[in-house]
Amino acid sequence: MRFIFTLVLGLGLLTGLQAQQISVSGKLLGAQDQSPIIGAAISLVSARDTTRSWGNFSDVTGNFSITLPRPGNYLHIVTGK
């Protein structure tokens, strides 16, 4: 099944001794009928160190959110039916 992958990037800057974080969120929709893609696995892998990855699953409305430890270059992988 083909689907549309939309990412909305938001930067969350923390003060004090905490490190910068970035929040990546989006919605997965079917390409033909725009219906939500439920339960798709979304992974972001550090381009610098590919042993480090973060991920989540899309919910019943196709939405997902992933918090990363810092801004940087990431590869995205989406797996679904």
C-alpha positions as CSV (number, residue, x, y, z in Angstrom):
1,M,0.0,0.0,0.0
2,R,1.3,3.4,-0.9
3,F,0.9,6.2,1.6
4,I,1.7,9.8,2.2
5,F,4.3,10.6,4.9
6,T,4.0,14.0,6.4
7,L,6.4,15.3,9.0
8,V,5.9,18.3,11.1
9,L,9.1,19.4,12.8
10,G,9.1,21.3,16.0
11,L,12.2,22.3,18.0
12,G,11.9,22.1,21.8
13,L,14.7,24.1,23.4
14,L,15.3,23.4,27.1
15,T,17.1,25.7,29.5
16,G,19.5,25.1,32.3
17,L,21.6,21.9,32.3
18,Q,19.2,19.9,30.1
19,A,20.2,19.2,26.5
20,Q,18.4,20.5,23.4
21,Q,15.7,18.1,22.2
22,I,13.7,18.0,19.0
23,S,10.2,16.7,18.6
24,V,9.2,15.1,15.3
25,S,5.5,14.5,14.7
26,G,3.3,13.8,11.7
27,K,0.3,11.9,10.3
28,L,0.4,8.9,8.0
29,L,-2.4,8.8,5.4
30,G,-3.3,6.4,2.6
31,A,-2.3,7.8,-0.9
32,Q,-5.6,6.7,-2.5
33,D,-8.3,7.5,0.0
34,Q,-6.5,9.6,2.6
35,S,-7.5,7.2,5.4
36,P,-5.2,7.0,8.4
37,I,-2.4,4.3,8.4
38,I,-2.8,2.6,11.8
39,G,0.0,0.8,13.6
40,A,2.8,1.8,11.2
41,A,6.3,1.7,12.7
42,I,8.2,5.0,12.3
43,S,11.9,4.9,13.1
44,L,14.5,7.7,13.0
45,V,18.1,6.7,12.8
46,S,21.1,9.0,13.6
47,A,23.0,9.6,10.3
48,R,26.2,10.0,12.4
49,D,25.8,6.8,14.4
50,T,23.5,4.3,12.9
51,T,23.4,2.2,16.1
52,R,21.3,4.9,17.7
53,S,17.6,5.0,16.8
54,W,14.3,6.2,18.1
55,G,10.8,5.2,17.1
56,N,7.1,5.0,17.7
57,F,3.9,3.7,16.1
58,S,1.1,5.6,14.5
59,D,-2.2,5.7,16.4
60,V,-5.7,5.0,15.3
61,T,-5.8,8.5,13.6
62,G,-2.4,8.0,11.9
63,N,-0.6,10.4,14.2
64,F,2.8,9.8,15.7
65,S,5.4,11.7,17.7
66,I,9.0,11.0,18.5
67,T,11.3,13.0,20.8
68,L,15.0,13.0,19.8
69,P,17.9,14.0,22.2
70,R,19.2,16.7,19.9
71,P,18.8,18.4,16.5
72,G,20.8,16.6,13.8
73,N,20.6,14.6,10.6
74,Y,18.3,11.5,10.8
75,L,17.2,8.9,8.4
76,H,13.5,7.9,8.5
77,I,12.1,4.5,8.1
78,V,8.4,3.8,7.9
79,T,7.1,0.2,7.9
80,G,3.4,-0.7,7.5
81,K,1.0,-2.8,5.6
